[in-house]
Amino acid sequence: MVKVEIVEEKDTGASPYASSSSSRTSSSVSLSSVESDTSVDESFLDRLAALKDIVPPTTRHSIFTRVSKTASFLKRSSKFIGNIVWVVTTSALLVGLPLALTLEDEAKIVAQEKEMLEQQQGAQQMMAPSLYPTPPPDGPQPKALVPPGF
């Protein structure tokens, strides 16, 4: 079983978190005294800039060079990819679009020629002798078809 015991500090005035009250559960009093010690004029960027002293200069330089090399590589590669996309797009517009229009016109011409050929074949079939033999003109003439009721 664990026994919890409160340890008294020897120098209670030295800690910024120490409070003059005897209540150990009230943290708002001790935190308010700490907040009053900080400068109100200090911004987040100032605090972030102060953190650079934690990292040694050689490490900062190596991090900076890696980040700058990565950024320049990304910039060069994106420019190169953009140039490739530009060349492909303009080539497709300058070569592909007229080619597609020409192929479409050619397909129309082929369809018209096919239609004219079918019309000529139909006319030739109309002029050709019938498959059914016609009776000779001297023989008996077939009777005309008379509708019922007449």
C-alpha angles and dihedrals in degrees: 000000000000121000117205117208131178114236117210118220120230096218107037097169096058098068118081088215095056118109132202093227121090093227111104094186096063107088098165093077094051094044093049090058090053093049092053090058095060122087115254092203093065113102131202091258091053090053091047091050090051090058091068089079089066093063115068116245095245091053091046090051093049091048090048093050093048092049093046092048091049092048093049091048091051091047093050094045093048090050090049092049090047090053091050091050090049093051093047093047096048092044090052091050096044098041108018100048097054089043091053092048091049092050090050091051091047090052090052091051092049090050091050092049091050091050092049091049091052090049091052092049090050091051091049091052090052091053095044120095115271122259090232113075115239117225115255115263093242096058129081113301117235115246117256117254110259120195116234116269097036 
